[in-house]
Amino acid sequence: MKLLVVDDSSTMCRIIKNTQANLGYKDVLEGADGVEGWTKMDANLDKEKLGAVMGVAK
């Protein structure tokens, strides 16, 4: 399953990605902000469904 993590904090994205990797999710995409996250989500619609989209709000 492919996951997408979106946060403007690179540290928070890395923490979430590492946590998901420890849970067995190896295919984790990262977006630095909402625009980049939306672009990556849109680019993957025809290839494989994303299992989850995670954003962290402040």
N, CA, C, O and CB atoms as a CASP TS submission, in Angstrom:
PFRMAT TS
TARGET T0000
AUTHOR 0000-0000-0000
METHOD Language model
MODEL 1
PARENT N/A
ATOM      1  N   MET     1       0.840  -1.172   0.000  1.00  0.00           N
ATOM      2  CA  MET     1       0.000   0.000   0.000  1.00  0.00           C
ATOM      3  C   MET     1       0.891   1.242   0.000  1.00  0.00           C
ATOM      4  O   MET     1       1.890   1.307   0.717  1.00  0.00           O
ATOM      5  CB  MET     1      -0.959  -0.006   1.217  1.00  0.00           C
ATOM      6  N   LYS     2       0.521   2.198  -0.796  1.00  0.00           N
ATOM      7  CA  LYS     2       1.278   3.439  -0.906  1.00  0.00           C
ATOM      8  C   LYS     2       0.642   4.495  -0.004  1.00  0.00           C
ATOM      9  O   LYS     2      -0.579   4.644   0.024  1.00  0.00           O
ATOM     10  CB  LYS     2       1.331   3.931  -2.383  1.00  0.00           C
ATOM     11  N   LEU     3       1.480   5.224   0.732  1.00  0.00           N
ATOM     12  CA  LEU     3       1.018   6.284   1.623  1.00  0.00           C
ATOM     13  C   LEU     3       1.603   7.618   1.176  1.00  0.00           C
ATOM     14  O   LEU     3       2.663   7.666   0.553  1.00  0.00           O
ATOM     15  CB  LEU     3       1.407   5.981   3.092  1.00  0.00           C
ATOM     16  N   LEU     4       0.905   8.695   1.500  1.00  0.00           N
ATOM     17  CA  LEU     4       1.384  10.049   1.224  1.00  0.00           C
ATOM     18  C   LEU     4       1.360  10.839   2.523  1.00  0.00           C
ATOM     19  O   LEU     4       0.313  10.971   3.157  1.00  0.00           O
ATOM     20  CB  LEU     4       0.518  10.750   0.126  1.00  0.00           C
ATOM     21  N   VAL     5       2.511  11.363   2.916  1.00  0.00           N
ATOM     22  CA  VAL     5       2.640  12.188   4.110  1.00  0.00           C
ATOM     23  C   VAL     5       2.893  13.620   3.653  1.00  0.00           C
ATOM     24  O   VAL     5       3.790  13.868   2.847  1.00  0.00           O
ATOM     25  CB  VAL     5       3.792  11.672   5.049  1.00  0.00           C
ATOM     26  N   VAL     6       2.098  14.566   4.169  1.00  0.00           N
ATOM     27  CA  VAL     6       2.243  15.970   3.784  1.00  0.00           C
ATOM     28  C   VAL     6       2.401  16.812   5.040  1.00  0.00           C
ATOM     29  O   VAL     6       1.546  16.799   5.925  1.00  0.00           O
ATOM     30  CB  VAL     6       1.024  16.453   2.944  1.00  0.00           C
ATOM     31  N   ASP     7       3.503  17.541   5.103  1.00  0.00           N
ATOM     32  CA  ASP     7       3.741  18.469   6.211  1.00  0.00           C
ATOM     33  C   ASP     7       4.833  19.433   5.780  1.00  0.00           C
ATOM     34  O   ASP     7       5.754  19.054   5.057  1.00  0.00           O
ATOM     35  CB  ASP     7       4.142  17.710   7.529  1.00  0.00           C
ATOM     36  N   ASP     8       4.731  20.682   6.226  1.00  0.00           N
ATOM     37  CA  ASP     8       5.753  21.650   5.858  1.00  0.00           C
ATOM     38  C   ASP     8       7.013  21.521   6.709  1.00  0.00           C
ATOM     39  O   ASP     8       8.009  22.194   6.444  1.00  0.00           O
ATOM     40  CB  ASP     8       5.199  23.047   5.976  1.00  0.00           C
ATOM     41  N   SER     9       6.978  20.676   7.714  1.00  0.00           N
ATOM     42  CA  SER     9       8.157  20.410   8.538  1.00  0.00           C
ATOM     43  C   SER     9       8.826  19.128   8.045  1.00  0.00           C
ATOM     44  O   SER     9       8.255  18.042   8.146  1.00  0.00           O
ATOM     45  CB  SER     9       7.772  20.292  10.049  1.00  0.00           C
ATOM     46  N   SER    10      10.040  19.262   7.512  1.00  0.00           N
ATOM     47  CA  SER    10      10.743  18.071   7.016  1.00  0.00           C
ATOM     48  C   SER    10      11.038  17.092   8.150  1.00  0.00           C
ATOM     49  O   SER    10      11.069  15.881   7.932  1.00  0.00           O
ATOM     50  CB  SER    10      12.054  18.473   6.317  1.00  0.00           C
ATOM     51  N   THR    11      11.253  17.608   9.351  1.00  0.00           N
ATOM     52  CA  THR    11      11.498  16.735  10.509  1.00  0.00           C
ATOM     53  C   THR    11      10.268  15.895  10.811  1.00  0.00           C
ATOM     54  O   THR    11      10.377  14.691  11.044  1.00  0.00           O
ATOM     55  CB  THR    11      11.889  17.566  11.750  1.00  0.00           C
ATOM     56  N   MET    12       9.093  16.527  10.807  1.00  0.00           N
ATOM     57  CA  MET    12       7.863  15.791  11.089  1.00  0.00           C
ATOM     58  C   MET    12       7.591  14.749  10.011  1.00  0.00           C
ATOM     59  O   MET    12       7.183  13.630  10.320  1.00  0.00           O
ATOM     60  CB  MET    12       6.678  16.755  11.201  1.00  0.00           C
ATOM     61  N   CYS    13       7.813  15.106   8.751  1.00  0.00           N
ATOM     62  CA  CYS    13       7.637  14.135   7.662  1.00  0.00           C
ATOM     63  C   CYS    13       8.560  12.942   7.852  1.00  0.00           C
ATOM     64  O   CYS    13       8.143  11.798   7.672  1.00  0.00           O
ATOM     65  CB  CYS    13       7.903  14.795   6.297  1.00  0.00           C
ATOM     66  N   ARG    14       9.813  13.204   8.215  1.00  0.00           N
ATOM     67  CA  ARG    14      10.765  12.111   8.415  1.00  0.00           C
ATOM     68  C   ARG    14      10.325  11.207   9.570  1.00  0.00           C
ATOM     69  O   ARG    14      10.427   9.985   9.471  1.00  0.00           O
ATOM     70  CB  ARG    14      12.173  12.671   8.685  1.00  0.00           C
ATOM     71  N   ILE    15       9.838  11.799  10.663  1.00  0.00           N
ATOM     72  CA  ILE    15       9.363  11.009  11.808  1.00  0.00           C
ATOM     73  C   ILE    15       8.199  10.126  11.388  1.00  0.00           C
ATOM     74  O   ILE    15       8.170   8.937  11.705  1.00  0.00           O
ATOM     75  CB  ILE    15       8.940  11.931  12.979  1.00  0.00           C
ATOM     76  N   ILE    16       7.241  10.704  10.675  1.00  0.00           N
ATOM     77  CA  ILE    16       6.064   9.936  10.240  1.00  0.00           C
ATOM     78  C   ILE    16       6.474   8.840   9.261  1.00  0.00           C
ATOM     79  O   ILE    16       6.014   7.704   9.374  1.00  0.00           O
ATOM     80  CB  ILE    16       5.013  10.868   9.588  1.00  0.00           C
ATOM     81  N   LYS    17       7.342   9.175   8.295  1.00  0.00           N
ATOM     82  CA  LYS    17       7.800   8.175   7.327  1.00  0.00           C
ATOM     83  C   LYS    17       8.526   7.030   8.028  1.00  0.00           C
ATOM     84  O   LYS    17       8.303   5.865   7.698  1.00  0.00           O
ATOM     85  CB  LYS    17       8.722   8.823   6.280  1.00  0.00           C
ATOM     86  N   ASN    18       9.386   7.343   8.984  1.00  0.00           N
ATOM     87  CA  ASN    18      10.111   6.295   9.709  1.00  0.00           C
ATOM     88  C   ASN    18       9.159   5.430  10.530  1.00  0.00           C
ATOM     89  O   ASN    18       9.327   4.213  10.602  1.00  0.00           O
ATOM     90  CB  ASN    18      11.172   6.917  10.623  1.00  0.00           C
ATOM     91  N   THR    19       8.170   6.054  11.144  1.00  0.00           N
ATOM     92  CA  THR    19       7.179   5.296  11.912  1.00  0.00           C
ATOM     93  C   THR    19       6.417   4.347  10.998  1.00  0.00           C
ATOM     94  O   THR    19       6.214   3.181  11.338  1.00  0.00           O
ATOM     95  CB  THR    19       6.200   6.247  12.629  1.00  0.00           C
ATOM     96  N   GLN    20       5.996   4.844   9.842  1.00  0.00           N
ATOM     97  CA  GLN    20       5.267   3.994   8.902  1.00  0.00           C
ATOM     98  C   GLN    20       6.148   2.864   8.376  1.00  0.00           C
ATOM     99  O   GLN    20       5.674   1.744   8.186  1.00  0.00           O
ATOM    100  CB  GLN    20       4.735   4.828   7.735  1.00  0.00           C
ATOM    101  N   ALA    21       7.425   3.152   8.142  1.00  0.00           N
ATOM    102  CA  ALA    21       8.357   2.111   7.694  1.00  0.00           C
ATOM    103  C   ALA    21       8.498   1.031   8.765  1.00  0.00           C
ATOM    104  O   ALA    21       8.555  -0.156   8.444  1.00  0.00           O
ATOM    105  CB  ALA    21       9.741   2.722   7.361  1.00  0.00           C
ATOM    106  N   ASN    22       8.555   1.433  10.027  1.00  0.00           N
ATOM    107  CA  ASN    22       8.637   0.463  11.123  1.00  0.00           C
ATOM    108  C   ASN    22       7.382  -0.392  11.214  1.00  0.00           C
ATOM    109  O   ASN    22       7.432  -1.519  11.707  1.00  0.00           O
ATOM    110  CB  ASN    22       8.868   1.180  12.447  1.00  0.00           C
ATOM    111  N   LEU    23       6.261   0.135  10.744  1.00  0.00           N
ATOM    112  CA  LEU    23       5.002  -0.614  10.724  1.00  0.00           C
ATOM    113  C   LEU    23       4.853  -1.467   9.468  1.00  0.00           C
ATOM    114  O   LEU    23       3.862  -2.179   9.305  1.00  0.00           O
ATOM    115  CB  LEU    23       3.827   0.342  10.831  1.00  0.00           C
ATOM    116  N   GLY    24       5.851  -1.389   8.576  1.00  0.00           N
ATOM    117  CA  GLY    24       5.840  -2.243   7.397  1.00  0.00           C
ATOM    118  C   GLY    24       5.494  -1.546   6.093  1.00  0.00           C
ATOM    119  O   GLY    24       5.484  -2.187   5.042  1.00  0.00           O
ATOM    120  N   TYR    25       5.213  -0.269   6.133  1.00  0.00           N
ATOM    121  CA  TYR    25       4.896   0.476   4.910  1.00  0.00           C
ATOM    122  C   TYR    25       6.184   0.992   4.302  1.00  0.00           C
ATOM    123  O   TYR    25       6.842   1.861   4.874  1.00  0.00           O
ATOM    124  CB  TYR    25       3.916   1.651   5.199  1.00  0.00           C
ATOM    125  N   LYS    26       6.543   0.465   3.153  1.00  0.00           N
ATOM    126  CA  LYS    26       7.817   0.830   2.514  1.00  0.00           C
ATOM    127  C   LYS    26       7.650   1.877   1.423  1.00  0.00           C
ATOM    128  O   LYS    26       8.607   2.576   1.088  1.00  0.00           O
ATOM    129  CB  LYS    26       8.472  -0.401   1.929  1.00  0.00           C
ATOM    130  N   ASP    27       6.457   1.994   0.866  1.00  0.00           N
ATOM    131  CA  ASP    27       6.220   2.922  -0.241  1.00  0.00           C
ATOM    132  C   ASP    27       5.504   4.156   0.294  1.00  0.00           C
ATOM    133  O   ASP    27       4.280   4.259   0.215  1.00  0.00           O
ATOM    134  CB  ASP    27       5.388   2.246  -1.376  1.00  0.00           C
ATOM    135  N   VAL    28       6.286   5.096   0.841  1.00  0.00           N
ATOM    136  CA  VAL    28       5.730   6.300   1.446  1.00  0.00           C
ATOM    137  C   VAL    28       6.225   7.523   0.679  1.00  0.00           C
ATOM    138  O   VAL    28       7.426   7.788   0.614  1.00  0.00           O
ATOM    139  CB  VAL    28       6.114   6.397   2.948  1.00  0.00           C
ATOM    140  N   LEU    29       5.286   8.256   0.104  1.00  0.00           N
ATOM    141  CA  LEU    29       5.610   9.495  -0.601  1.00  0.00           C
ATOM    142  C   LEU    29       5.565  10.650   0.393  1.00  0.00           C
ATOM    143  O   LEU    29       4.926  10.554   1.440  1.00  0.00           O
ATOM    144  CB  LEU    29       4.626   9.744  -1.790  1.00  0.00           C
ATOM    145  N   GLU    30       6.246  11.737   0.057  1.00  0.00           N
ATOM    146  CA  GLU    30       6.310  12.885   0.942  1.00  0.00           C
ATOM    147  C   GLU    30       6.017  14.159   0.166  1.00  0.00           C
ATOM    148  O   GLU    30       6.514  14.354  -0.944  1.00  0.00           O
ATOM    149  CB  GLU    30       7.681  12.970   1.621  1.00  0.00           C
ATOM    150  N   GLY    31       5.205  15.022   0.763  1.00  0.00           N
ATOM    151  CA  GLY    31       4.927  16.337   0.188  1.00  0.00           C
ATOM    152  C   GLY    31       5.296  17.407   1.198  1.00  0.00           C
ATOM    153  O   GLY    31       4.940  17.304   2.372  1.00  0.00           O
ATOM    154  N   ALA    32       6.006  18.433   0.753  1.00  0.00           N
ATOM    155  CA  ALA    32       6.493  19.479   1.653  1.00  0.00           C
ATOM    156  C   ALA    32       5.401  20.481   2.030  1.00  0.00           C
ATOM    157  O   ALA    32       5.542  21.212   3.010  1.00  0.00           O
ATOM    158  CB  ALA    32       7.655  20.211   1.011  1.00  0.00           C
ATOM    159  N   ASP    33       4.320  20.517   1.260  1.00  0.00           N
ATOM    160  CA  ASP    33       3.196  21.404   1.555  1.00  0.00           C
ATOM    161  C   ASP    33       1.971  20.875   0.819  1.00  0.00           C
ATOM    162  O   ASP    33       2.042  19.870   0.111  1.00  0.00           O
ATOM    163  CB  ASP    33       3.509  22.886   1.142  1.00  0.00           C
ATOM    164  N   GLY    34       0.854  21.563   0.994  1.00  0.00           N
ATOM    165  CA  GLY    34      -0.383  21.092   0.382  1.00  0.00           C
ATOM    166  C   GLY    34      -0.329  21.023  -1.130  1.00  0.00           C
ATOM    167  O   GLY    34      -0.876  20.099  -1.734  1.00  0.00           O
ATOM    168  N   VAL    35       0.324  21.992  -1.744  1.00  0.00           N
ATOM    169  CA  VAL    35       0.414  22.016  -3.204  1.00  0.00           C
ATOM    170  C   VAL    35       1.222  20.822  -3.701  1.00  0.00           C
ATOM    171  O   VAL    35       0.802  20.129  -4.628  1.00  0.00           O
ATOM    172  CB  VAL    35       1.052  23.336  -3.690  1.00  0.00           C
ATOM    173  N   GLU    36       2.376  20.579  -3.089  1.00  0.00           N
ATOM    174  CA  GLU    36       3.205  19.440  -3.507  1.00  0.00           C
ATOM    175  C   GLU    36       2.500  18.117  -3.210  1.00  0.00           C
ATOM    176  O   GLU    36       2.569  17.183  -4.008  1.00  0.00           O
ATOM    177  CB  GLU    36       4.576  19.481  -2.797  1.00  0.00           C
ATOM    178  N   GLY    37       1.832  18.038  -2.080  1.00  0.00           N
ATOM    179  CA  GLY    37       1.084  16.825  -1.749  1.00  0.00           C
ATOM    180  C   GLY    37      -0.010  16.548  -2.748  1.00  0.00           C
ATOM    181  O   GLY    37      -0.188  15.410  -3.183  1.00  0.00           O
ATOM    182  N   TRP    38      -0.754  17.593  -3.120  1.00  0.00           N
ATOM    183  CA  TRP    38      -1.830  17.442  -4.102  1.00  0.00           C
ATOM    184  C   TRP    38      -1.269  16.999  -5.449  1.00  0.00           C
ATOM    185  O   TRP    38      -1.848  16.144  -6.119  1.00  0.00           O
ATOM    186  CB  TRP    38      -2.609  18.763  -4.258  1.00  0.00           C
ATOM    187  N   THR    39      -0.137  17.586  -5.844  1.00  0.00           N
ATOM    188  CA  THR    39       0.496  17.232  -7.115  1.00  0.00           C
ATOM    189  C   THR    39       0.915  15.767  -7.117  1.00  0.00           C
ATOM    190  O   THR    39       0.695  15.057  -8.098  1.00  0.00           O
ATOM    191  CB  THR    39       1.713  18.134  -7.382  1.00  0.00           C
ATOM    192  N   LYS    40       1.521  15.311  -6.015  1.00  0.00           N
ATOM    193  CA  LYS    40       1.946  13.904  -5.939  1.00  0.00           C
ATOM    194  C   LYS    40       0.749  12.969  -5.903  1.00  0.00           C
ATOM    195  O   LYS    40       0.780  11.894  -6.502  1.00  0.00           O
ATOM    196  CB  LYS    40       2.822  13.672  -4.704  1.00  0.00           C
ATOM    197  N   MET    41      -0.307  13.373  -5.203  1.00  0.00           N
ATOM    198  CA  MET    41      -1.504  12.544  -5.155  1.00  0.00           C
ATOM    199  C   MET    41      -2.121  12.446  -6.547  1.00  0.00           C
ATOM    200  O   MET    41      -2.501  11.360  -6.985  1.00  0.00           O
ATOM    201  CB  MET    41      -2.525  13.115  -4.147  1.00  0.00           C
ATOM    202  N   ASP    42      -2.219  13.571  -7.236  1.00  0.00           N
ATOM    203  CA  ASP    42      -2.784  13.602  -8.577  1.00  0.00           C
ATOM    204  C   ASP    42      -1.947  12.773  -9.556  1.00  0.00           C
ATOM    205  O   ASP    42      -2.499  12.100 -10.425  1.00  0.00           O
ATOM    206  CB  ASP    42      -2.892  15.046  -9.068  1.00  0.00           C
ATOM    207  N   ALA    43      -0.619  12.819  -9.418  1.00  0.00           N
ATOM    208  CA  ALA    43       0.272  12.083 -10.313  1.00  0.00           C
ATOM    209  C   ALA    43       0.170  10.575 -10.106  1.00  0.00           C
ATOM    210  O   ALA    43       0.524   9.817 -11.009  1.00  0.00           O
ATOM    211  CB  ALA    43       1.708  12.534 -10.106  1.00  0.00           C
ATOM    212  N   ASN    44      -0.296  10.123  -8.960  1.00  0.00           N
ATOM    213  CA  ASN    44      -0.360   8.699  -8.657  1.00  0.00           C
ATOM    214  C   ASN    44      -1.748   8.101  -8.841  1.00  0.00           C
ATOM    215  O   ASN    44      -1.937   6.904  -8.624  1.00  0.00           O
ATOM    216  CB  ASN    44       0.097   8.465  -7.256  1.00  0.00           C
ATOM    217  N   LEU    45      -2.721   8.917  -9.238  1.00  0.00           N
ATOM    218  CA  LEU    45      -4.086   8.406  -9.370  1.00  0.00           C
ATOM    219  C   LEU    45      -4.210   7.318 -10.417  1.00  0.00           C
ATOM    220  O   LEU    45      -4.999   6.389 -10.247  1.00  0.00           O
ATOM    221  CB  LEU    45      -5.022   9.526  -9.708  1.00  0.00           C
ATOM    222  N   ASP    46      -3.447   7.413 -11.497  1.00  0.00           N
ATOM    223  CA  ASP    46      -3.576   6.427 -12.565  1.00  0.00           C
ATOM    224  C   ASP    46      -2.712   5.195 -12.327  1.00  0.00           C
ATOM    225  O   ASP    46      -2.905   4.182 -12.999  1.00  0.00           O
ATOM    226  CB  ASP    46      -3.213   7.052 -13.889  1.00  0.00           C
ATOM    227  N   LYS    47      -1.777   5.249 -11.402  1.00  0.00           N
ATOM    228  CA  LYS    47      -0.856   4.138 -11.188  1.00  0.00           C
ATOM    229  C   LYS    47      -1.351   3.193 -10.097  1.00  0.00           C
ATOM    230  O   LYS    47      -1.525   1.997 -10.329  1.00  0.00           O
ATOM    231  CB  LYS    47       0.523   4.664 -10.828  1.00  0.00           C
ATOM    232  N   GLU    48      -1.571   3.732  -8.935  1.00  0.00           N
ATOM    233  CA  GLU    48      -1.962   2.902  -7.790  1.00  0.00           C
ATOM    234  C   GLU    48      -2.668   3.789  -6.793  1.00  0.00           C
ATOM    235  O   GLU    48      -2.263   4.930  -6.573  1.00  0.00           O
ATOM    236  CB  GLU    48      -0.729   2.195  -7.135  1.00  0.00           C
ATOM    237  N   LYS    49      -3.712   3.276  -6.194  1.00  0.00           N
ATOM    238  CA  LYS    49      -4.417   4.067  -5.195  1.00  0.00           C
ATOM    239  C   LYS    49      -3.545   4.273  -3.967  1.00  0.00           C
ATOM    240  O   LYS    49      -2.778   3.398  -3.565  1.00  0.00           O
ATOM    241  CB  LYS    49      -5.735   3.391  -4.804  1.00  0.00           C
ATOM    242  N   LEU    50      -3.684   5.444  -3.391  1.00  0.00           N
ATOM    243  CA  LEU    50      -2.998   5.713  -2.137  1.00  0.00           C
ATOM    244  C   LEU    50      -3.832   5.117  -1.014  1.00  0.00           C
ATOM    245  O   LEU    50      -5.048   5.302  -0.971  1.00  0.00           O
ATOM    246  CB  LEU    50      -2.769   7.247  -1.923  1.00  0.00           C
ATOM    247  N   GLY    51      -3.179   4.403  -0.106  1.00  0.00           N
ATOM    248  CA  GLY    51      -3.887   3.791   1.013  1.00  0.00           C
ATOM    249  C   GLY    51      -4.300   4.818   2.051  1.00  0.00           C
ATOM    250  O   GLY    51      -5.310   4.643   2.732  1.00  0.00           O
ATOM    251  N   ALA    52      -3.533   5.877   2.175  1.00  0.00           N
ATOM    252  CA  ALA    52      -3.838   6.917   3.155  1.00  0.00           C
ATOM    253  C   ALA    52      -3.100   8.187   2.766  1.00  0.00           C
ATOM    254  O   ALA    52      -2.034   8.148   2.152  1.00  0.00           O
ATOM    255  CB  ALA    52      -3.451   6.469   4.595  1.00  0.00           C
ATOM    256  N   VAL    53      -3.688   9.300   3.135  1.00  0.00           N
ATOM    257  CA  VAL    53      -3.049  10.593   2.985  1.00  0.00           C
ATOM    258  C   VAL    53      -2.998  11.200   4.375  1.00  0.00           C
ATOM    259  O   VAL    53      -4.031  11.365   5.025  1.00  0.00           O
ATOM    260  CB  VAL    53      -3.816  11.522   1.960  1.00  0.00           C
ATOM    261  N   MET    54      -1.790  11.534   4.835  1.00  0.00           N
ATOM    262  CA  MET    54      -1.628  12.049   6.196  1.00  0.00           C
ATOM    263  C   MET    54      -1.069  13.460   6.156  1.00  0.00           C
ATOM    264  O   MET    54      -0.024  13.709   5.555  1.00  0.00           O
ATOM    265  CB  MET    54      -0.707  11.132   7.023  1.00  0.00           C
ATOM    266  N   GLY    55      -1.755  14.359   6.785  1.00  0.00           N
ATOM    267  CA  GLY    55      -1.263  15.723   6.942  1.00  0.00           C
ATOM    268  C   GLY    55      -1.262  16.064   8.413  1.00  0.00           C
ATOM    269  O   GLY    55      -2.141  15.634   9.160  1.00  0.00           O
ATOM    270  N   VAL    56      -0.298  16.817   8.819  1.00  0.00           N
ATOM    271  CA  VAL    56      -0.200  17.196  10.227  1.00  0.00           C
ATOM    272  C   VAL    56      -0.463  18.693  10.321  1.00  0.00           C
ATOM    273  O   VAL    56       0.251  19.491   9.715  1.00  0.00           O
ATOM    274  CB  VAL    56       1.205  16.824  10.833  1.00  0.00           C
ATOM    275  N   ALA    57      -1.479  19.071  11.072  1.00  0.00           N
ATOM    276  CA  ALA    57      -1.809  20.489  11.235  1.00  0.00           C
ATOM    277  C   ALA    57      -1.176  21.017  12.524  1.00  0.00           C
ATOM    278  O   ALA    57      -1.006  20.291  13.504  1.00  0.00           O
ATOM    279  CB  ALA    57      -3.354  20.703  11.254  1.00  0.00           C
ATOM    280  N   LYS    58      -0.842  22.279  12.485  1.00  0.00           N
ATOM    281  CA  LYS    58      -0.249  22.904  13.675  1.00  0.00           C
ATOM    282  C   LYS    58      -1.309  23.483  14.546  1.00  0.00           C
ATOM    283  O   LYS    58      -1.003  24.052  15.595  1.00  0.00           O
ATOM    284  CB  LYS    58       0.745  23.981  13.293  1.00  0.00           C
TER
END
